Amino acid sequence: MKKPNLAVLGATGVVGREILSILEEQKVEFNDIKLLSSKRSAGSKMTFAGKEYTVLEATPDVFDGVNIVLASAGASTSKVLAPEAAKRGAVFIDNSSAFRMEEDVPLVIAGVNDDDLKNHKGIIANPNCSTSQLMLVLKPLNDYAEIKRLIVSTYQAVSGAGLAAMNELTDNTKVNLIGMPYECKAFKHEIGFNLIPQIDVFTENGYTKEEMKVTNETRKILHLDKSVPISCTAVRVPVYRGHSEAVTIEFKKEITAQKTRELLENAYGVKVYDDIDNYVYPTPKECAGKDPVYVGRIRKSIAFDNAIDLFCVADNLRIGAALNTVRLAMKVIEMGLY
Ligand SMILES: NC(=O)c1ccc[n+]([C@@H]2O[C@H](COP(=O)([O-])OP(=O)(O)OC[C@H]3O[C@@H](n4cnc5c(N)ncnc54)[C@H](OP(=O)(O)O)[C@@H]3O)[C@@H](O)[C@H]2O)c1
């Protein structure tokens, strides 16, 4: 098979750099690669796979001859550049929220709903980070016992809000330690020694946009019926890297904690990390920089008749963004969809 020409859009950003390192790590084969940014970083040099590249400005014409674009440059940039890339014959894999809920754009987690990739019309969307890790956990459970109701609480790291937010956690913590007042910039409230029960803006129903992304994207990816109730509360916590989620899943069919553990032990992209006698359960510090979604605290829920409670943690910059983008590019190549 012909090796593809790749482009990494947003190559100078937090997610873009992670995409480059995973492309190298996974030894993805390509013919040519372009590293793209805005005018700001265009002309700067970056090293990738031992070779120096000049970063190019992402203009529409730069996509001529490109087969696959791995994009993480924000929704407004994707809205302009994705149709331009698709028009030129490229497959645009987008990390932003620009196209996720468009009917003719597949929203895919590699290993969960790969077949949906076949319906792409030039644009493929990567889900929101909190949704991404959850999908790998829910897929085998939904296949076995069918989800009836889902309740999720997230504890999200500051890296999900970019570099400025990471710096704010450091500065805010330092200032708090010397007892001085801190003036917030990236967040609406202090994040040092605190947590903030708001991520993104509020919508009409009182949920935030981030919370509604989990609801709507989960339905689309798992092909769940609109009647399945899904509720999410998303909270920003003073952690640099690694999103955690407390999840309660009510099922239509009988399922035990033991069966849940067994299904997850055999699931793609998931690692069961659950031994309460020895204080074994996932924490963000342990999971940062790693690929699997770690699951622990698996137990029969006492809140509903046929439900499971569990706690899952994953690196938001990897499975929540860059890793799935690279995995999708690899699927597109493997399935000959470019
Ligand atoms: N951080 C996460 O956990 C996470 C997870 C999932 C999805 N995402 C999504 O991924 C995207 C990037 O996030 P990030 O954290 O990597 O942001 P970031 O660190 O701010 O990087 C943004 C990147 O986009 C480029 N860019 C900005 N405007 C552009 C334009 N008009 N044309 C071309 N390139 C442009 C920037 O280039 P310059 O260097 O020239 O500014 C930079 O390379 C966002 O859509 C975000 O929602 C992030």
The ligand as a MOL file (V3000), in Angstrom:
LIG
                    3D

  0  0  0     0  0            999 V3000
M  V30 BEGIN CTAB
M  V30 COUNTS 48 52 0 0 0
M  V30 BEGIN ATOM
M  V30 1 N -5.3540 19.9360 25.8710 0
M  V30 2 C -6.1960 18.9080 25.8260 0
M  V30 3 O -6.2860 18.0420 26.7570 0
M  V30 4 C -7.1010 18.7020 24.6680 0
M  V30 5 C -7.8100 17.5280 24.6110 0
M  V30 6 C -8.6440 17.3010 23.5280 0
M  V30 7 C -8.7400 18.2420 22.5460 0
M  V30 8 N -8.0390 19.4000 22.6120 0 CHG=1
M  V30 9 C -8.2090 20.3400 21.5360 0
M  V30 10 O -7.0060 20.4170 20.7750 0
M  V30 11 C -6.8370 21.7440 20.2910 0
M  V30 12 C -5.4760 22.2920 20.6830 0
M  V30 13 O -5.2990 22.2430 22.0860 0
M  V30 14 P -3.8630 22.5540 22.7410 0
M  V30 15 O -4.0600 22.3400 24.1970 0
M  V30 16 O -2.8010 21.8190 22.0180 0 CHG=-1
M  V30 17 O -3.7070 24.1380 22.4190 0
M  V30 18 P -2.3730 25.0020 22.2940 0
M  V30 19 O -1.2760 24.4470 23.1000 0
M  V30 20 O -2.8190 26.3900 22.5070 0
M  V30 21 O -1.9460 24.8390 20.7130 0
M  V30 22 C -2.6910 25.3750 19.6530 0
M  V30 23 C -2.0360 25.0310 18.3330 0
M  V30 24 O -2.8770 25.4790 17.2530 0
M  V30 25 C -2.1650 26.3790 16.4140 0
M  V30 26 N -3.0680 27.3990 15.8890 0
M  V30 27 C -3.7740 28.3090 16.5800 0
M  V30 28 N -4.4860 29.0950 15.7520 0
M  V30 29 C -4.2030 28.6680 14.4980 0
M  V30 30 C -4.5910 29.0810 13.1970 0
M  V30 31 N -5.4450 30.1020 13.0200 0
M  V30 32 N -4.1010 28.4190 12.1250 0
M  V30 33 C -3.2470 27.3890 12.2840 0
M  V30 34 N -2.8300 26.9500 13.5020 0
M  V30 35 C -3.3080 27.5840 14.5900 0
M  V30 36 C -1.0940 26.9690 17.2990 0
M  V30 37 O -0.0500 27.5100 16.5050 0
M  V30 38 P 0.8940 28.7170 17.0440 0
M  V30 39 O 2.0790 28.0450 17.7190 0
M  V30 40 O 1.2820 29.4060 15.7960 0
M  V30 41 O 0.0840 29.5430 17.9840 0
M  V30 42 C -0.6840 25.7320 18.0960 0
M  V30 43 O 0.1340 24.9110 17.2950 0
M  V30 44 C -8.0570 22.5020 20.8250 0
M  V30 45 O -9.0740 22.4190 19.8520 0
M  V30 46 C -8.4710 21.7410 22.0320 0
M  V30 47 O -9.8250 21.9430 22.3010 0
M  V30 48 C -7.1980 19.6410 23.6470 0
M  V30 END ATOM
M  V30 BEGIN BOND
M  V30 1 1 1 2
M  V30 2 2 2 3
M  V30 3 1 2 4
M  V30 4 1 4 5
M  V30 5 2 4 48
M  V30 6 2 5 6
M  V30 7 1 6 7
M  V30 8 2 7 8
M  V30 9 1 8 9
M  V30 10 1 8 48
M  V30 11 1 9 10
M  V30 12 1 9 46
M  V30 13 1 10 11
M  V30 14 1 11 12
M  V30 15 1 11 44
M  V30 16 1 12 13
M  V30 17 1 13 14
M  V30 18 2 14 15
M  V30 19 1 14 16
M  V30 20 1 14 17
M  V30 21 1 17 18
M  V30 22 2 18 19
M  V30 23 1 18 20
M  V30 24 1 18 21
M  V30 25 1 21 22
M  V30 26 1 22 23
M  V30 27 1 23 24
M  V30 28 1 23 42
M  V30 29 1 24 25
M  V30 30 1 25 26
M  V30 31 1 25 36
M  V30 32 1 26 27
M  V30 33 1 26 35
M  V30 34 2 27 28
M  V30 35 1 28 29
M  V30 36 1 29 30
M  V30 37 2 29 35
M  V30 38 1 30 31
M  V30 39 2 30 32
M  V30 40 1 32 33
M  V30 41 2 33 34
M  V30 42 1 34 35
M  V30 43 1 36 37
M  V30 44 1 36 42
M  V30 45 1 37 38
M  V30 46 2 38 39
M  V30 47 1 38 40
M  V30 48 1 38 41
M  V30 49 1 42 43
M  V30 50 1 44 45
M  V30 51 1 44 46
M  V30 52 1 46 47
M  V30 END BOND
M  V30 END CTAB
M  END
